Structure formats: structure tokens, C-alpha cells
């Protein structure tokens, strides 16, 4: 049972500038400081690439999670496809459901700007427990809106930082 969330934002900047900023794990963590607690890519340059694994600690809908994943495909600087499994910690870590997750990040021309999108999914198991988890996540935790807000906050941060850097660079020259 897939829960799909689509987020996108238009910004001034080149695909390379957006990619360089957004793929930096320090910037990704800073993009949502109340819900991100660290990201590490298992690559020599600590950046995403095809077959690179990663780990991220984060909070989604108020629940701590450890996400372990890998990049299925990366076409620098336009596309990254990832998947992983997030272990959520309920009841002080006594209950630890594992939810498959994934996403597609794209940077494409959009008129005079670039459009950065991050479309994510959570794949709840098609079992009675999975149905219960999805029901609780959607109804009691407002999970769909929490995931949408979490992801869009990241994109807004990238837009603000990149456009500010570009504005400063244009004023300096």
C-alpha cells in the first residue's frame, strides 16, 4: 500500500548549482534542522552516485527513524532515484516497524528557472498490521501532511540558500 507524496519548487540557478548544494549532506541536514539528525553517503566524496549507500537519522510525523538506503540510479545533475528501509521507533523503541521508502529527485528546466522536485513514497505492508499502521499514520498522526511538509521544507531551504548565493554573486561582479 503505497503512500505517494509529490513536492516541487521552481528556483533561479543552474542544475549544477542546485545539485552541488542539495547533495551536500551538511546542507541536506540543515534543510530541516528540527527533523534531520545527520546524513552520510558511503562514497569517497560523501556524495550520491549510482549504487552508493547512505544512512540518515530523521524524524517524520514526530517519530524517530533510521533510514538506510541506496541510489538505484543517478544522472548527475538532473536525476537521482533512491530506495531504502526506514526503521521507525515507537514506544521508546519497543516497537520498530520497518517501512520501505524511496524517492525520485529531479532538476529540470522550467521556463527561466529550474524545477527541483522530490517525489517520495512509503510502502506499507499489505497485512493487517500494515493496514493498521497506515490508518494510524494517516488519521491520527496526519502523516501525509507531515511527509509533504517535511519534504517541501527541504526544497524551500535549497531555493532560499541558492537564490541568496546567486544574488550575492551577481551583486559582487
N, C-alpha and C positions, 0 to 999 in steps of 0.2 A: 504494500500500500504506500504509494509514493506521495509525499508532500513536496510540491514544487513551488519555489519562490523565485521570481524574476525581478532583478533590480538593475537599473542602468542610469547613467548620468552623462551629460554632454559637458565637455571641458575644452578649454584652449590649451594647446600643447601638441607635441608630436607623439606618435605611438611609442617611439623610443624613450622619450622623456617620461611618459606615463609608466611604461614598463619598468624603467630603471628605478623610479621612485617606489612604485607599488610592490615590486618584487623584493625589495629590501626588507628582511624580517623585522628590523627595528622600526621601520615605517609602518609595516602591517600591524605590529603590536601597538604602536602609538595611535593608529587609526581608531581604536576603540579601547581606550585605556581602562575603562571600568569593566570590560568583559574579556580582554585579551591579556594573557599572562605569559606569553612567550611563544615564539615560532622558530623552528630550526629546520633547515634543509640539509639533508645528508649528502652534500656535494662539496667539492673542494672550494668553490667560490661562495657557498652558502646561498645559492640561488636556484630557482626551479629550472628543470630541464626534463626531457623525456626520460622516464624510468627513475627519476630521483625520488627518494622517500622523504617524508617530513613528519614532524610531530609538533602539535600545537596544544597548549592548555588554554581553555577559554570557558566562559560561562554563557549559556544560552537559556533564555527564559528563566534566569535566576538559578540554573543548575550547572554545577561544575562538570566539565567534560575534558577528557584526554582524547584528542583526535590523532590517529596515526594513519597516514595515507601515502599515496604516491601519485606521481604525474604520469598519466597514460600517454599523453601527447602534448608537446609544447612546440609551437611555431612562433619563435621569438620575432618580433614583439607583438604579435597580433592575437595569439590564441594559447590557452592553457586548459587542459582537461585533466581533472583530478578525481580521485575517489579514495575513500578510506573508511575507517570504522571509528566512531566516537563512543567512548565508554562514559556514560553519564552516572553520576554518583548521587543517589537518593538516600535519605535516612542515614546521614552521616557516613555514607559509603557502604552501608549494609546491603543495599540493593544497587546493582551495577548493570543495567541493561546496555547492550551494545547495539548501536544503530548504524547500519551502513549509510554513508553520506557521500556526496560528490558535488562537483560543480564544473561549470564551463565559464571561463573568463575570456572575454573578447575585447579588443581595442580596434575599432573600425572608424573610417572617415564618416563624418556626419555633417554635411554642409561645410561650413567654415571651421568646424570643430572636430573633435574626436569623441566617439561614444564608447565609454567604458561600461561593460556590463559584467555582472557576476550572477549567474543563474545557478542556484543550489537546489539540492534535493536531499530529503531524508527518506529512507526506505524502511518503514516499519514492517515487521514480520506479519505475514498473513496467518496469524494464530490468534487464539482467544486473548492471550497476553498482549500481543501486538495491537489488536483492536482496542484493548483497554488502555494501553499506553498512548495510542493515537488520540483516543477520546479525551483522556486526561490532558494531554498536551494541547489539543485544540480548544477544549471547552473550559478547563479550569485554569490552565496556565497561559491562555491566549498566545499559544506557541507560534501560530502562523505570523501574527503581527510582530512577535518578538524576534523571529528569524528575519523577517523583512526589515525591521528597524535596525537590527544588528548589522546586516549586510549593507544596507543603504548608508548607515553611519560611516562605514569604511570608505565607500565611494565619495561621500561628501568631503571627508577629510582629504582624500587624494586630490580632489578638484581644488579645494581651497589652497592646499600647500603648493601644488604645481602651478596654479594660476598666479599665486603670490610670488613664487620664484621667478616666473616668466615676466611679470610686471616689473619686478625689481631689476631684472636683467635688461629689459628694454629701456628703463629709465637711466641705467648706468651708461649705456652706449650712446 
